[in-house]
């Protein structure tokens, strides 16, 4: 038996990045490429840089950084984050899988999922991961016409997946952030959230909240 396919329009691209580290000492969705490129070009001009990667940490000018983040927030793309409260514990690489499940499984309607996900090449330990897949999808109509959805989410390697066994599949690409502007934006947003969560510095996140929502929560690592 094959799973019933979910037919919906998914045009957006999701970008995944992180801020901080997984040691005990010791984070996204957008698809406005032309506008992103224009903002990045302006930022480089202000920094007198012709090229190179734009990253939060090591950014040479706070005023320009704040303005750049604010310009991205004006695009009103969806921002979702999970913050791990480490409590002096190392974070296992499996936690990154858990974050994917939490972000996409809990905060997205299936028809709002991106049609593909771009992850920083250092995000997943397993570089063979090629798909996020949805299985056992069921929709329930509750009293008052409220709709509910239940389903299971898997992260799969190319050779292990038969798309006919799943309701929905989303490709996952591993890319170098130096060559992908979307990942560079994800890095700036992640860095802004990290500053608030780690140091209580809301300068950057307040700049985002002027125009956009930041939705997320804090979790603890699994024991």
C-alpha positions in Angstrom: 0.0 0.0 0.0 1.3 3.5 -0.9 0.7 6.6 1.2 -1.8 9.1 -0.1 0.1 12.1 -1.6 -0.3 15.5 -0.1 -1.0 17.9 -2.9 -0.1 21.5 -2.1 2.0 24.3 -3.5 5.4 24.6 -1.8 7.5 27.3 -3.3 9.7 28.4 -0.5 13.2 27.3 0.3 14.2 26.6 4.0 17.6 27.4 5.2 19.2 25.8 8.3 22.1 27.1 10.3 23.2 27.3 13.9 25.0 29.7 16.3 27.1 28.7 19.2 28.8 25.3 19.7 27.9 21.8 20.8 30.5 21.6 23.5 29.6 22.0 27.2 31.2 25.5 27.2 29.6 27.0 24.7 19.4 28.2 15.6 15.0 29.2 9.4 12.9 29.8 6.1 13.3 32.4 3.3 13.2 32.7 -0.5 13.6 36.3 -1.7 16.8 35.8 -3.7 16.9 39.0 -5.7 16.1 41.2 -2.6 18.6 39.3 -0.5 21.3 39.8 -3.1 20.5 43.5 -3.3 20.8 43.9 0.5 24.0 41.9 0.6 25.5 44.0 -2.2 24.7 47.2 -0.4 26.2 45.8 2.8 29.4 44.9 1.0 29.6 48.3 -0.5 29.3 49.9 2.9 32.1 47.6 4.2 34.2 48.3 1.1 34.2 44.6 0.3 33.9 43.2 -3.2 33.1 39.7 -2.1 33.6 37.1 0.7 31.2 35.6 3.2 29.0 37.8 5.4 28.8 36.3 8.9 27.5 37.6 12.2 30.6 36.8 14.3 33.5 38.9 13.1 31.2 41.5 11.4 33.3 44.6 11.6 30.7 47.3 12.1 27.8 47.0 14.5 25.8 49.8 13.0 25.9 48.3 9.5 25.1 44.8 11.0 22.0 46.1 12.7 20.8 47.8 9.6 21.5 44.7 7.4 19.5 42.5 9.8 16.7 45.0 9.9 16.5 45.1 6.1 16.2 41.3 6.0 13.5 41.4 8.6 11.5 43.7 6.4 11.2 40.8 3.9 8.9 39.1 6.4 10.1 35.6 5.8 9.3 32.9 8.4 11.8 32.7 11.2 11.7 29.6 13.5 14.3 28.7 16.1 15.1 26.2 18.8 17.6 27.2 21.5 19.3 24.4 23.5 20.0 25.2 27.1 23.2 23.2 27.5 23.7 23.5 31.3 27.4 22.6 31.0 26.6 19.5 28.9 27.9 18.4 25.5 25.2 18.3 22.8 25.1 15.1 20.8 24.8 15.4 17.0 21.4 13.6 17.2 20.0 16.8 18.8 20.2 18.5 15.4 17.8 15.9 14.1 15.5 16.6 17.0 15.6 20.3 16.1 14.5 19.5 12.5 11.6 17.5 13.8 10.6 20.1 16.3 10.8 23.0 13.9 9.0 21.4 11.0 6.8 18.9 12.8 5.4 21.2 15.4 5.4 24.7 13.9 4.5 24.1 10.3 1.3 23.1 8.5 2.5 20.5 6.0 1.4 22.8 3.1 3.6 25.5 4.5 6.7 23.3 4.4 9.5 24.4 2.0 9.9 22.5 -1.3 13.5 22.1 -0.4 15.9 22.6 2.5 19.4 24.0 2.2 21.6 23.2 5.2 25.0 24.4 6.0 27.5 21.7 5.1 28.6 21.5 8.7 25.1 21.1 10.2 24.5 17.4 9.7 27.2 14.9 10.7 25.8 12.5 8.1 26.3 14.2 4.7 24.3 11.4 2.9 21.1 12.8 4.3 19.0 13.7 1.3 15.3 13.9 2.3 12.9 14.9 5.0 9.9 12.6 4.6 6.4 12.6 6.0 4.5 9.4 6.6 1.2 8.2 8.1 -0.5 11.5 7.5 -4.1 11.7 8.8 -6.4 14.7 9.0 -9.2 15.0 11.6 -12.1 17.4 11.7 -13.0 18.3 15.3 -16.1 20.0 16.7 -16.5 23.5 15.3 -14.7 22.6 12.0 -11.2 22.8 13.5 -8.8 20.6 11.5 -6.1 18.6 13.1 -3.1 16.8 11.5 -1.1 13.8 12.7 2.0 12.5 10.9 5.5 11.2 11.4 8.6 12.9 10.1 11.8 11.0 9.0 15.2 12.2 7.8 16.4 9.8 5.1 19.4 9.0 2.9 19.0 8.8 -0.8 19.5 5.1 -1.2 17.2 4.3 1.7 14.1 6.1 0.5 11.2 4.9 -1.7 9.1 8.1 -2.3 6.0 6.0 -2.9 6.1 5.0 0.8 5.7 8.6 2.0 3.0 11.2 1.8 5.5 14.0 1.2 9.2 14.3 0.6 11.4 17.4 0.8 14.9 17.4 -0.6 17.8 18.4 1.7 20.9 19.9 0.1 24.2 20.4 1.9 25.9 23.6 0.8 28.9 25.8 1.7 27.6 29.0 3.3 30.4 30.9 1.5 28.6 30.2 -1.8 25.0 30.6 -0.6 23.5 34.0 0.3 20.5 32.4 2.0 22.7 30.5 4.4 24.6 33.8 5.2 21.2 35.4 6.1 20.4 32.4 8.3 23.8 32.9 10.0 23.0 36.6 10.7 19.6 35.7 12.1 21.0 32.8 14.2 23.8 35.1 15.6 21.2 37.7 16.5 19.1 35.1 18.4 22.3 33.7 20.1 23.2 37.2 21.4 19.8 37.5 23.1 19.7 34.0 24.5 23.3 33.9 25.6 24.0 37.4 26.7 20.6 39.1 27.0 21.6 41.5 24.2 18.3 42.3 22.4 19.8 45.0 20.0 19.7 42.7 17.0 16.5 40.7 17.8 14.6 44.0 18.6 15.7 45.1 15.1 14.1 42.0 13.7 10.9 42.3 15.8 10.3 45.8 14.3 9.1 44.1 11.1 9.0 40.3 11.7 8.1 37.6 14.2 10.6 35.4 16.0 9.0 32.1 16.9 10.8 29.5 19.0 11.5 28.0 22.3 14.2 26.7 24.7 14.7 23.0 25.2 17.2 21.0 27.2 19.4 18.3 25.7 18.3 14.7 26.1 19.8 12.8 29.0 
